[in-house]
Amino acid sequence: MPSSFTKKRARDENLLAQWDQHQEEHFQRFNLSREQVKSAQLSLQGYIVLPGDPQYDQDRKLSNAAFDPHPSMIIYCVIESDVAIALTLAQHTTLPFTVRSGGHCTAGFSAGSGVLIDVSKLNDVYIDAERQFASVGCGCPFSKFSDAMQRYGLHVPIGECEDVCVGGFVQGGGYGFTSVTYGMNCDNVIDVRVMLANGRIVTASPTVNRDLWWAVRGGTGGNFGVLLSVRYQLRPLGKVFGWAIIWALETEQDLENATGALLELQANYMLRNSSRQMNVQISLCFQPGVEGGLPLENMKPYLLVRGLYVGTDTAGMEAIAPLQKLPGAITQWTMYTDFNELNEKLLNVPYSMPCFAPDISWPPEDKASRYVARDLSPQEWRSILDYYKRTPNQYSYAYLEVYGGAINDYPVEDSAFIHRNAAFDVVLDVFWWTDEEKPLAQGFLDGWIALFEPMSNGHIYQNYPRLNQDDYGWRYWGDAQNALYAVKQKYDPSNAFRFAQEVTPSLKQEQQVALPATLQAALHQPITY
């Protein structure tokens, strides 16, 4: 082999030759020259994908088939200096750029028409078992992160989808199946490393660049800089107890039973009566039946209640005994095992939620979220069940992520994640296969939102954004909106990071609230590099 051969050199030569076949107009319309793109590629350890390249149509896809982005180029970053090169190139173009870690943004903000900076390959994870912390790259998926933690019997709340990555999740707060016990994912952050638009890297923590540390934890991705890595405080976690109880929703008696179950959950498993050890998720979903192994046809609606108890199996069984005794309750399973196994089973055994055949790829979807911070009446709970049963297809999937415990105990002024008084976050996912089905599905979703508006406090979990959301700033960030905008002006003064739902100042006089003293002081300090 010649001494001048390297895999990178061979790859770069192939890419450059490939790009010589592109028309010059392709580069010029984004205010770039062919030579600029070639020069960037030669400097990268990662690589660039352009429209017309063989892998472009696959690489531009997001997790939700409802979105069909066509970025001007995709830059895969494999080391942090690649991100600086990508930012420089992206800011020469005429369209806003986008940063993608996992591509799971529910409003499609993980890609656009401009440069797409893909950081999914910044996915290293290091566990310090003695000091019980983890250093995790922004592109690390939960499947990798959770396996690394479990080897040492350590834990931090993570999401349920193993393909979601740390970067977007933590910046939206990050709810998981242990959050009532240990708080939101962002509540466990020691510090973060962020690359600003000028290519310089800053660390943000309670003592250094505190304002950015406050903003990144809840202010959502794409606003301040490129999150490179996160350092978490971990907790020891051994075996945990999990359970699944189900109620039918077919007959009038079924609906009365299910309403009674929801009232019991509200009275003894939410808000003031919630236990920090008990983590509950309530779902409405169509399933083929109560037992496993049934054909996926003739599916029927059910109320499904699943939970994870951080404690012994004996204590866990005692905690769910009142639910098991309720009329119509059927216990599908209980299990005492490690978190990783239980996290997978809670939403997939005996059937997945929503219940798709394993050989069918997920269709386009839309979803919406609302927070509820008060008790609901029996009539309100019943109206939710009645409305769900009117779904235009059997794949609509609703779920309530129950809050309380450590989530609500965390001081609201200490992060941009403001949702600290909620009883639960309620979400509806709708799906469609054809253009004809789409209006029906989205109309059903709109009706669901209208149903919950008077029950809700008006706020929305920022990790579940929706396109064309009215007053998104207040709904995601409440009174923290103006403080977030002040942080953005400090760390991104040129507004390089911009998108449809970026941080902007509130225009409502009633939201012009004074900033916490610690945040005011941090904003007046120069950036520490």
N, C-alpha and C positions, 0 to 999 in steps of 0.2 A: 504494500500500500504506500503511495507517495506520502512523504512527510507533510505535505501541504494539505492533505485531506482531513477534513473534519465533517461530522454530520451536519453541524450548523452551516458550514460553508456550502455544502452540497444542497442543503435545503434552501438557503438564500439564493443560490444560483438558479435553482428551479423556479422559485417564486419570481425573481426578476425577469427571467425569460418569459414566464407566463404573462407578466404584466406588460411586457413589450407588445403583446398582441392586443391590448386594450386601446381603444381610441383615446386620444389626448383629451377630448371633450369630457370624458368621465372624470378626469382629475380636475380640470379647470372649473367645472361647475361647482365644486366644493372649495374653490379658492386654493387648490393645491396643484403642484406640478408632479409629473411622474418621478422626477428626480428627488423631490422631497420625500415621497413615499419610499422610494428605494433606499435613500439615505437613512431613514428611520428604521427600516427593516435590518439594515446592516448593523445598526447600533443595538438592536434588541436581542435579548436572549430568547424572547418569545417570538411570535410571528404575526403577520397581518394576513387577513382574508378579505378579498375584494369581491364585489359583485362580478359574476362571471367565473370566479374560481370554482373548482369542482365541489368543494365542501361548503360553499357559501349558503346555499338554500337550507342545509341542515343546521349550520351553525347559527343562523340568524333567528331560529325558532325559540319561542319562550315556552314555559310549561303549560300555558293556557292557549289552546288552539284558536280562541276568539280573537287573538291579536296576531297580526301579520306584518311585523316590522321589516323594513328594508334599509338597514343602516348603510351609510356611505362606505364604511369599512369596519372591520372587527379587528381589534388589536388584543391579542392574547398576551398577558403579562405573566411571566414566570418568576421574576425577581422584582424587588421594589423599584429599582432604577428603571425598569421597563415602564412603570406607571408614570414616572416623570417624563419619559420620552413621549408616551401616549398623550399626556396632558398638553405638552408643548405642541404636538401635531394637531390635536383636537381643537386647540384654541386659535389655530390659523384658519380653520374652516368657517363656513358661513352659517352652519346650523348648530344648535345646542348638542353637546355630546352627552352620552349616557354611561353610567357605570353599572356593570352587572356582576353579581357574585353567583347567585343560583338561578336567577331568571323567574322567580316566583311571585313578583309583585302582582297583586290581584287587579290592578288598574292598567297593567301593561307598561309601567314606567321603566322596566328593565331594559328596554331598547327603544330606539326611535329612528329618525331619518339621518341623523348625524353620525359622528364617530361613536362606536360602541367599544368602551374600554372594559374588557372582560378580565376580572381578577379571580376567576374560579381556580386558577392554578396556584394562587397564594394560599395554600391549604395545609401548611404544616401545623402540627399540634405537639406541644411539649408539656408533660405533666411533671411537676415537682411534688412528689408524693410526701416528702418530709414537711414542706411548708404548705402543702395542700393548695397549690394554685396551678392554673393552666395558662399557657400562652398559646393563642390560637390565631391562625391566619384567617382573614376575612372570607376566603373562599372555602373554608373547611366545612364539609357537609356534616349533618348531625350523625349520620351513620359512622363516620370516622371518629368524630369527637366523642361520642358516647362509648364506643368500643375502647378508646384510649383511657377514658376515665374509669370504666368498669374494671379494667385490669388491676387498678389500685383501690377499688372499693370507694371511689370518690364520685361526686355528683354536683351538677349545677342544673337548674331547670332548662330544658331544651324543648323544641317543638316536636310535634308528632310525626311530621313528614321527614323521612330520613334524607331526602335530597335537598331540603332547604339548607342554606348556608348561614354561617354566623353573621356575616356583614349586614345584610338587610334586617335580619331578625332582631338583633340587639338594638339597632337604632330605632325600631318601632316599639320597643318595650320588651316583647318576647314572653308570651304566656306558654306555659307547659303544664304537664300533668302533675308536677310537684310544686307549682307556684304558690298555692295557699300555704304550704309548709315553708318554702324557702324564698318566696318573693318572685318578682319578674326576673327574667334573665338579666336585664340591665341593672337590677338592684345589686347584683353580685359582681359588678365590674370593679376591679382595682384601678386600672388605667387603660387607656387606648392610645394607639399611635395612628396619626392622621397625616396624609400628604395634602398640603394645600395646593391651590391652583398654580402657585409659582414654583412648585416642585420641591419645596422644603417640607421636612417632616417635623411634626411637633408631637410631644407626649402630653396628654391631658389626664389629670387626676384631681383628687380633692385638694392638692397642694400646689399643683402646677397647671396653668391654663384652666383653672377651675370652671370658667364660664363655658368653655368648649366641652369639658367633661360633663357638665350639666346638660348641655344642649344635645350632644350626640346620643345620650340615653333617653330616647323618646322623641327627638326632633325629626326623625325619619331620615333615611339615606338620601344622598343626592343634593344636600343643601349646603354643606360646609366644607367638605373636602372628601378625599378618598380614604375611607377607613381601611387601614392596612392590617392591624392586629388588635386583639383584645386580650387583656390579662384578667382572669377570673379568680375569685376566692371560691374554692371548692368545699364541699361538706362530705364527711363520711356517710355512706349509705349502703346498708346491707340489703337483705331481702325485704321486700315490701308486699303488702297484701292487696290483691285486686279482685274486683267483682263485677258482675253484669246481671242486672235485673231488667225484665221486659214486661210491658203491658200492651195488650192488643188495643186497637183503635177502630174496631169495626162497628159494634153495636152501640146502642144508647147506654147500656150498662157499662160497656168497655170505656166509653168516654167519661162517664161518671167516676169510674175507678181511676182512670188516668188523671183526672182533675184532682181527685183526692190525693193521689201520689205527689203531684206537683205542690199542693198545699202543705203536705208533710215535709217535703224537701225545703220549701220556703221557711217553714216554721222552725225546723231543727237542723238544717244543713247549710244555711245561708246567713250572711250578715252577722247580726248580734249573736246568733246561736251556732255559728260555724266553728268547727274545730280545726286548729292548725294542722292536725295530722290527716284530716280527710280532704281529699281532692276529688271533686265531682264534675262530671260532664253529662248533660242531659240532651238527648237527641230525638228528633222525629225523622223516621226513615222507613222506606219500604223494604221489606225482607220477605223471603219465600216462606218463612215460618220461624218457629222458636228453636227447633233442633237443627243441627248442622247436617250437611250432606244432601239437602233437598235440591231439586232442579230450580234454576233461576227463572221461574215462570209463575204466573198467578201470584205475584207478590202483593203483600198487604201492608197497610200502615201500622207502625208500632211506636210506642214511647219506649225509648231505651235509656237506661240510667247506668252509667259505668263509673267506676271510681278506683282510686288508688289511696290506700291508707298507709301512712308511714309509721309503722309499728308492727307488733306481732300479729300473727294470723288469728290468735284468740281474741285480741282486742279489736281487730278488724271485724270479725264475725259479730261481736257484741255491738259494734257501731252500726252495722247494717241491719241488725235484727228487726228494728221497728219497720223498715221498708219491706222486708221479706214477709211480714205479717199482714200487709195491706191487701185489701180485696183486689184480685186480679193479678197480683204479683207472681211472676215466674222467675226463679233464679236460674240463669243459664249456666253460670260457672263462678267458682271462686278459685283463687290461686295465690300461693305464697312463693314468690320467686324473685329473681333479680329484676332491676328496673328495665333493662333493655328488652327482655322478653315480654314483660308486662306492657310496656309502652307500645309494642307492636300488636299485642293481642287485644288491647282495649278497644281498638277501632276496626279490628279485622276478624274477630272470632265470635260466633261461628261464621259471620258474613261481614264483608267490608261495608263501610259506610262512606259514600253511597254504594249500593250493591251493583257493581258492574261485573260482567263476565271477565275472567282473567285474560282472555284472548282479545279483548276489545280495548283499544286505546281511548283515553278520556276524550270526550267531545268538548266543544267550546262551552264555556261556563261564564256566569256572572254571579256576583255575590254582594251582599250588603250587610252592614253591622250596625247595631245600636246598643248603647249601654242603658241598663235599667238599675236605678238606685233606690227603689222603694218596694214595699210589698205589693203584689198584685191581688186583686179580688178574685174570688172563685169565677165570676163572670168573665174576667179578663183572661184567666188561664184557659177557660173553656173556649173563648173566642179564638185563641191561638190554635187549639186542636182542630176546631171546626174549619178554620181558614186553611190550615195545612192540608186537610183532606181534599180540598178543591184543586190541588195541584194539577196542571195540564198533563204531566207525565209522572211516572213513578220514580224518577231519579232525583226530584227535588229533595234536598237534604238540609234540615235545620238543626242547629245545635246551640246550647247555652253553655258557655264557659263560666263556671261559678267562681266568683271572687271571694274575698274575705281574708282572714288570717294575715300572713306576712305581706300580702299585696297591699291591703288596706292600711296596715300599720306603718308602712314606709312613709316618711315625711314628704308631703306633696311638694314642698318647695325645694327638695334636694335633687330633683331630676325633672326633665321636660315631659316625663310620662305622668300625666295629671290625674289619671282615672283611679283614684284611691278611695272612692266612696261607693263603688258599684257593687250591686248584688250579683250581677252577671252581665256578660257580653253575649248578645243573641245574634246569630248569623243565619242567613239563608243562602244556600248555594242552589242555582238553577242551571240546567243543561239543555242543550238542543243539538240535533243532528243535521237539520236542514234549515235553509233560510226561512221556510214557511213556519217552522216551529219556533224560531227565535222570538218574534213579537209576543207569542203566547207566554213563553217562559219569562221574558223580561217584564211583561205586564203583570204576571203573578208576583214577581219580585217587587215591583212598584206597589202593588196592593199590600204586600207584607210590610213594606216600609211605612205605608200610611196607617196600617193597623197598629204598629209599634210607636209611632210618633208621640201620641199622648201618654204612653206608658214610659217613654224614655226620658232621660235627662238631656237628650239632644246630642250627646257626644258619640263619637265613633272611634273604635280601635284603629289606630293609624296603620297597623299592619294589614288591615283589610280595607284599603282605599277603593273608591269606585270612581270611574270617569264621570265628569260633569257634576260632581258633588257640589251642592250649594254650600256656601259659607264654610268651606273645608277647614280653613284656619282655626276658627273657633271650635268646630266639631272635633278636630284632632287634638288641639293644644289648649283650648280654653283661654284663661287669663295669661298663660305662658307665651302667647303668640308674639307680643311685642318684645319680650325679652329674647325670644329666639331670633327675631329679626335684628336686634341689636348685636347678637353674637355673629350672625351671618355677615353684617356690615363690617365687623372687625376682622373676621377670618377669611372672608371672600369679598373684599371691597369692590372688585370688578364685576361681581355677579357672574362669574364664569360657570358656576353650577346653577343651572336653571332648567325648570321643567314645568309642566302644567299645574302642579300642585306644590310649588316651592313655597318656602317661608316668605311671607309678606307682612307688612304692618297691618294691624287691625284698624279698620275705619270706624269702628263703633266706639262712641264716647264712653259707654259704660264699661268697656274693656280696657280703658287706659288706667291700669292699676300700677301702683308703685312696685318696683322690683325688690326682691329680698335684699337685705343689706349686703350679705356675702356675695351675691351675684353682681350688685352694683359695684362693689369694690373690685371684683375680678375684671369687670368690663373696662375699668379705668387703668388696669395694669397693661403694660406692653406685652406682646406675644413673646413667650419664652421658647426659643428654638434649642 
